[in-house]
Amino acid sequence: MNHENGSISINTENIFPIIKKWLYSEKDIFIRELVSNASDAISKLKKLSAIGEAEIESDAKYRIKVIVDKENKTIQIDDNGIGMTEEEVKKYINQIAFSGAKDFVEKYKDKADEAQIIGHFGLGFYSAFMVSEKVQIDTLSFQKDAEAVRWTSSGGTEYEMDKSDRNERGTKITLFIAEDSVEFLEVYKVREILQKYFSFLQFEIYLEDANEKKKEADKKEDIKDNENKEETDVKEEEPKPLNDTNPLWLKNPKDCTDEEYKEFYKKVFFDFNEPLFWIHLNMDYPFNLKGILYFPKLKHEFETMEGQIKLFYNQVFVADNIKEVIPEFLMLLKGALDCPDLPLNVSRSFLQNDGYVNKISSHITKKVADKLISIFEKERETYNKYWDDINPFVKYGCIKESKFSEKVKDVIIYKTIKGEYVTLKDYLERNKSKHENKVFYVSDEKQQAQYIRMFKENDMEAVILTSMIDNHFMQHIEMNEKDVKFQRIDSDISESMKETQADDSNLKEISEDLEKIFKENLGNDKLTIKVEALKTSSVPGIMLLSEQSRRMQEMSKMFGGMNLGGMYPQEETLVLNTNNSLIKSILNIKERPDKKDDAKIICEHIYDLAMMSHKQLEPEAMTNFIERSNKILSRLVEDE
């Protein structure tokens, strides 16, 4: 070929500054682009060979080499793929406007938010100029009698083309790294980037340190000279690829073992806790989707928001947790999804409205729901064991995705205070006579231990709902199951806990007396006092807070302390148990002036004890309770 100078055909001015600005926040993208192009070049050659349009040796070993030379400030990406002829270099390198680059630049040059752009496939080769002061291509086409071509440009619109000394099929791109990008000349950094994007590329990738290789060669030369041998017996270690060319998600699920799934999980997510279970997605129609989703074992609740779904495009890593493709609630899981049919050259806003993407998202949601239903129906005991770990995820999914909620509503289970796991339908059915359509629940097993004991003594059931998401989830259920109402265990006393009173007039008189005594001694006119004859005699009094009032108070805290107190004040009610001996004794001493102090101490102590079973005492109230307790103990000793 003849030496040629020319100008790159660009239909939009100042494209290179735009490239640099566009990709500045993700500067390492240039490696992804160039290695992806190398992979594409090999794929094209394999395809031509398969249809008989390229004569390639049957035992051809395809590979991509990345060579870092810190001393000479270069990075080389070398493949043995399809290569290019002189005409192809002119077409694909010199004419940037091919593949819609002009439209791309026009669309995004004024965008302030670079994060709107997903995928960066498109400009491909020209991302090299983000880090290079000069770029050189040496390429030799697979075509018979093709001549090798060298193309060189220093980042402007000028280029040079000439013959190349390359004698191997494929393409080598040499980047002469600019001063502001010398960090990419560190081998460890390039290794990190390659492992980030190409851990599962379908062709083997090798990383070479040119300076280390030179040192090894010099060392061998020294040995040869020192020992006066023509050659040494030093055996070179066979280089190993950085990547796994056949990730587990490509295999048929029937051919995968549990151990393989667990090992893959550990390798990809560096999590040495075994996952609970997994879902293997393997679809070819109507769209191509492969991947594995894992349900991780959580060590604490806050981890539920730390999932990681890795999105791949033809085995090339794109990004973590792209919510436009993956349903938001699935972000609580860990997994790898390969979606080669995704339109990656578009903005996130387009993805949100893309029908194809919506179908992928819906399919993933359906497969997750199907897996949960399958375990529930076929392995109920196992499902029960999983529930403590997976319930925040399932509940969040129900709140966020109506279709998911509709599919899994019958496999949502609740742990009861008896340690059993029941569905909502089961709970309502077996407690119909005692609870009607109320679902009593516990939000703090330690704090509400007194109420739990009373429930158990009366053979009543409550479910345990202690996670942060449960408040929202209960409201979700109440909206969709119109007859179901959740009530915390300290919000009401069931009729099943009360004894039937034969003489209502007597109860009314006792109630009035007790209310007067307690209000006088507690100095709290706003306190609501209720008198009941409970079946248990061990409890003098319990505190109740209406469900509506409590929910509004909690909502107020959630939204930064918004003042809802005037609309929904703390409606606490002290329930006094007339079957308790202490309550009876107060009635007996009401007419005795010498026992006035005793009555005050008893009333205050009963109130504090009831409050402590309900919630933590305020600092001042706790101090008073301790002082009063010491006084009571001192009196007991004096009486002895």
Secondary structure, 3 states (H helix, E strand, C coil): CCCEEEECECCCCCHHHHHHHHCHHHCCHHHHHHHHHHHHHHHHHHHHHHCCCCCCCCCCCCEEEEEEECCCCEEEEEECCCCCCHHHHHHHHHECCHHHHHHHHHHHCCCCCHHHECCCCCCHHHHHHHCEEEEEEEEECCCCCCCCEEEEECCCCEEEEEECCCCCCEEEEEEEECHHHHHHHCHHHHHHHHHHHHCCCCCEEEEEEHHHHHHHHHHHHHHHHHHCCCCCCCCCCCCCCCCCCCCHHHCCHHHCCHHHHHHHHHHHHCCCCCCCEEEEEEECCCCCEEEEEEECCCCCHHHHHCCEEEEEECCEEEEECCCCCCCHHHHHCEEEEECCCCCCCCEHHHHHHCHHHHHHHHHHHHHHHHHHHHHHHHCHHHHHHHHHHHHHHHHHHHHHCHHHHHHHHHHCEEEECCCCEEEHHHHHHHCHHHHCCEEEEECCCCCCHHHHHHHHHCCCCCEECCCCCHHHHHHHHHHHCCCCEEEECCCCCCHHHECCCCCHHHHHHHHHHHHHHHHHHHCCCCCEEEEECECCCCCCEEEEECHHHHHHHHHHHHCCCCCCCCCCCCCEEEEEECCCHHHHHHHHCCCCHHHHHHHHHHHHHHHHHHHHHHCCCCHHHHHHHHHHHHHHHHHHHHHC
